[in-house]
Amino acid sequence: MDASRIRRRIATLRERAGMNQVDLARALGVKDRQIISNIETGERKVSADELVRLADIFDVELSAFSDPYRVVDEASFSWRRNEVPEQTIQEFENQAASWLALYRHLSRTAGEPVNSLVPKLDLTEKSSFEDAASEGESIAAQFDLGAVPALSLEQALDEKLNVLVLQIDAPDGISGAACRLGGLNFVLVNRSESPARRAFNLAHELFHLATWDQMPPAHIENVRLRANGNPRPEQLANAFASGLLMPRKPMEALINQHPKPEGAEHIAWIRTLANAMGVSGQAMKWRLVDLGYLPRAQAKRIDDENLRLNHDANTHDPLPFSPRFVERLRWGLEHGRLTVRRAAGLMGMTIDQLQSLFEAHDMPVPFGL
């Protein structure tokens, strides 16, 4: 068993239980808190008998101390949802934590990097929406996202920032989440939502990953664009996403191709621009306001329902999870790092579904049925 994992999880479980080192020393029946301190810093090994007693004290299974495919209060999530009970989110979070732990452990075992390279944004809750949008534009330029950032953002997160984007089958009403597990960052995206929604969620969650320390996001947030009742970090995240997905220069070039029509009817114009940039009509409307192309009073009179885009019936949902994630899972099975049954259990799948996952990604199935 990994001694460093055990000591870290003892400290984590102690803190989760609201115990200090004196409390734990007394419960464990050792002489003083220094022994607990030495265990947690690795200066003293914990015996098998002590582990059994600690499992009783914390009311956990023994595997909670050593299982590399388990997360014990190590992951942080910020979910975007709409009318979904918190219990549903918590149950789904437990499953998502298994995916994150699985990927991290297999990456470490394979000697692959497990730290993301997300830049830290110089923003606080006192920052203006204009500052947030400007930071979004800077990120789009820094990572050369092109004229339509919505099309290249996911690839940039994966290849340039080592952020794992997982396209997931989430319960209805869950759009996705930003997640941190140690130094590794994840974004979960509900793959059944529209391409415009998925792109906006990616940009929104990137903001949270880049500002997590100075503006820790809520565990659960409601999905609303420009809702005045939203916490300020969420409004700043929306402004950042708007600037990233609709930078000023590409927008100017697009509007030169599609000038603003004369008269009061601008719904078709907004929809045309939104389609071209891969964003929703609602997001485009407010970006046009920010850039001075549409008066705010006029934007408020435009019903967002009239801005909904008609999606191509031939457009398919993205493949589940991601090629990098599925390849890492295939590697683990091929090299005997976990059994097929264990892999299926961690993924929340049957063995047949696990086989279908590899086939969907056009990868050799690393086991026989």
N, C-alpha and C positions, 0 to 999 in steps of 0.2 A: 504494500500500500504506500501511496505517496505521503510521506510524513509532513511535507509542507502544506499539502491540501488539508490534511487532518487538523493541523494546528490553526490554519486560517478559518476552518469551519467551526472549530470549537469557539473561537473568538466571536465569529458571526452569530452563532446560536446563542451564546451568552448574552450578547447585546440585544438580540431579538427577544430574549426572555426578560429583558430589563434588569439583569443581574450585573453587579460589579464583581471584580475579582475576589473581594472578600466574601461576598455571598456565595460564589461558586466554590471557593475553598472550603467553606463551612459545609455546603451541601455534599461535596465530594469526600469530605472527611480527611483532608490533608492539613498540614500544619498551619500554613499561612498563605496569604495572597501571592507571595513571591514565587511559590511553586506554580501557581496558575500562570503568572507572568512568564516564568521560564518555559512552560509548556507552549504558550501562545507565541513566544519569540523563537522557539525551536531549540532552546538551550537544554531542555529536558524532554525526553521521550515520554509519551503517555502509554501506560501499560494496557494490555487487552482487557483486564478486569476494570480498569478505570474507564475505558471506552464504553463498556457495558453499563457502568453506573451513569456515565454522562448521557447515554441514550435514554435512560430512565428519567434523569433529571430534566432533560429537554423534551421528553416525550416524542422522540423520533426513532426511526429505524437505524440500525448500525450503519447501513449504507449511506446515510446522510453525511457521514464523516469522510467517506472515501470514494464514493461513486463519481467517476469523472464525467458521466453523462447526466449528472444531476446538478441543478442550480439551487444553491441555498442562500437566498437573499443576496445574491451577487449581481443580479440583473436589474436594471431600471427600465421601465416602460412608460411611454406616454402615448395613450391610445386616442384616436379620432373616431368618434362614434356619433350616431344619430338615433335616439330613442332605443337604446339597447340596455337591458338591465345590467347592473354592475356584476351580478353573479355570473352572467353569461361571459362577460369580459374576463373575469378572474379565471373561470374554467378554461377559456381559450388561451389565456396568458400562461397557464401551467403547461399546456401543450407547446406553445411557442418557445417557452424556456427550454424544453427538451431539444428542440431544433437547434437553438443557439449553442447549448452545451455540447451537443453532438458535433457540430461544425468546429467549435473551438478546440475540442479535445483531439479530433482527427487531424486538424491542421497542425497542432503542436506535435502530434506524433509523427506527422509527415515532414516536420521541419519547415513548415510554411509560415509566413508572417501572420500574426494574430493581432496586430495593432493597426488601427485605422489612422489616416493622415488628414483628418478633417481640420481645416483652418479655424482658428478662434476669431470670431467676429468682435470687433470693438463696439459693441452695442450694449446698452442697459435699458431698463424699463423707462428711463428718462429720455431715451433717444426718440427722435421724431420718426414718423412714418416715411418721410422723405429720405432720412438717413438709412432706414432699413431697405427701402427700394434701391437706393444707390449701392448698398452692399451687395444686393442681389445682382445688379447689373455688373458689378466688378467681378463677382464669381463667374458669371457667364462669359465675360471677356477673358479672365484668367485661365479658364479651362477650355477656351476656344469652342464654345458650344454651338457656334454657327448662327445662321439666320433664324433657325427654328429650334431653340434650346430644348423644347419639349421632346424632340426626337432623339437627342443625344445625351440627355441628363443621366439616365440610368447607366449607360455605358461609362460615362465619366466617373460616376460614383464608384463603380466597380473597379475600373482600371487605374484611375488616377488617385483615388482616395482610399482604396481598399475598404470601402463600405459595402457590406453584403446586402443586396436588395433581393428580398424573397417575395415572389408573387404567390399569394396564398389564397386558399378557399376559406374565407372568413364568414362567420355568421352574418346574415343580412343586417345592415346598419353599421357594421364596423368597416371603416375605410382603410385603416392601417395603423401603424405605430412607428415611433422612433424608439430604438432600444440600445442600451449600452451594457456590455458584459466585459468588465475590466477595460482594457484598451481597445476592444473590438466594437465597432459600431454596426448596427443593422437598421434597415428600414423594411418594414412589412407593408405590403400593398395588397389590397383586395383586388385580385385579378379580374373579377367579374364586373367591376365598375368601368365606366367609360374611359377611353384613353385620356381625355382632357382631365378628368377627375384624378386619374392615376398620376399624371404628370404634376398636377398641382400638389397632390399629397407628397410626392417625392421632394419637391422644392420646399414645401412647408416643413417637412421633417428634417431636411438638411439644416434649416435654420435652428431647430431645437438642438441638433447634435453640435452645432457650432457655437451655441450660446448656453449650453447646459449648465456650466459652472456658475455663470453670473445670473442666469435666469432659468432656474430649474423648472421645466414644464410640469403642468398638472398631470397626475397619473391618468386621468380621463378628461378629455375635452370634447365639447360638442362641435360638430361640423357645421359652421356657419361662416359665410363670407361677409365681412363687414358688419357683423352683428355688434351693436354698441354695447351689449351686455357682456361680451367676451372679455376675459382678462387681457390686459394690455400686451403681455408677451404673445398671445395668440393673434392679436391684431397686427403686431409687428411682424410675426411670422407670415401672415397673409401679404403684407406689404413687401416683404423680402421675396416671397414666391412670385409676386406680380412683377417685380423688377427683374428677377432672374429669367422668367419665362417670356417676358415681353420687354426686352431692353429698348432703350430709346432709339438707337440708330436703326436696328432692324424694323422697328415700328415706323419710323419716318420713311424708310424705303418702301415699306408695304403700303403706307397711306399715299405715297406718290403714285403707286400703281393703281390704287383704289381710292380716289379722292372722296372726300366727304360730300354726299349729295346735297343739293339745294332742297330747302323745304324742311318740314317737321318730321318726316318719316325716315328714321335712321336704323330701324331694326334690321333690315336686310344687309345694310352696310356693316353693322356690328357683327352680325353672324358670319359674313364673308371674311372679315378680319380674324375672327375667332377660329374659324376653320383653318385658315392659313397658318396660324401660330400654334395650333394644337391645344387651345385652351377653351374654357367654357365661354358662352356668350356673356354671362354675368361677370366673369373675371375681366373680359375684354372691356365691357362697358365702363367699369371703374378705373381700369388702366387708362382709357381714353380721357376720363375726367382728370386723372393725375397729370397727364401729359398736356392738358389744355386743349384737347380736340373736341371735347363735349362738355357743355355747361352742366354743372352739378344739378341744378334745378331741373334741367331737361332729363338727365339720367334718372332722377328719382321718379319721373313720370312714366318711364318705360318699364312695363311689367316684365319681370325676369322670366316669367313663364313663356313670353313671346320670344325670348332669346335662346330657348332650348334648341340644341342642334340635333339634326337627324343623323344618326350614325349608320354607317354602311353596314348592311346586313351581312356582307361577306367578311367583315372584320372579325377575326378570331381572338379570343382571350389569349394572353401570353401563356407560355408553358408554365406549369407549376414550379415553384421554388426558383432555381436559377441553374444554368449549366455548371457554374463553379461549385455550387452546393451539392448537386447530384453527383458530379464527378468525385468530390471528396468522399461522399457516402460510398460510391462504387469502389474507390480505393480502399476504404476501411474494410469492406467486405472481402475484397480480393486478397488483401494481405492478412486476413484473419484477425483483425483488430476488434471485431464484434461479430456475433452470430446473426444469421438472417432473421431469426425469431426476435432477437433483441433489437435489431435495426427496425423491424416492422413495428414493434411496440413503441420505440422512441418516436417514430414518425407518426404514430397514430393510424397505421394502415394495416391491412391484411397483407399476407405475403404476395397474393395475386396483385394487389394494388401497388406494392413495391416493385414488382416486375414491370407493371404497366408504366410506372414512373420512368424507369430506365429506357423502356422502349419509346416513350414519348419524346425523350431527349436524344433518341437515336444512339444510345450507348449500349455496349454489350452487357447483358444481364450477368452479374457476377456470381450466379448460383443457379442450380438446377432444381426443378420442382419434382 
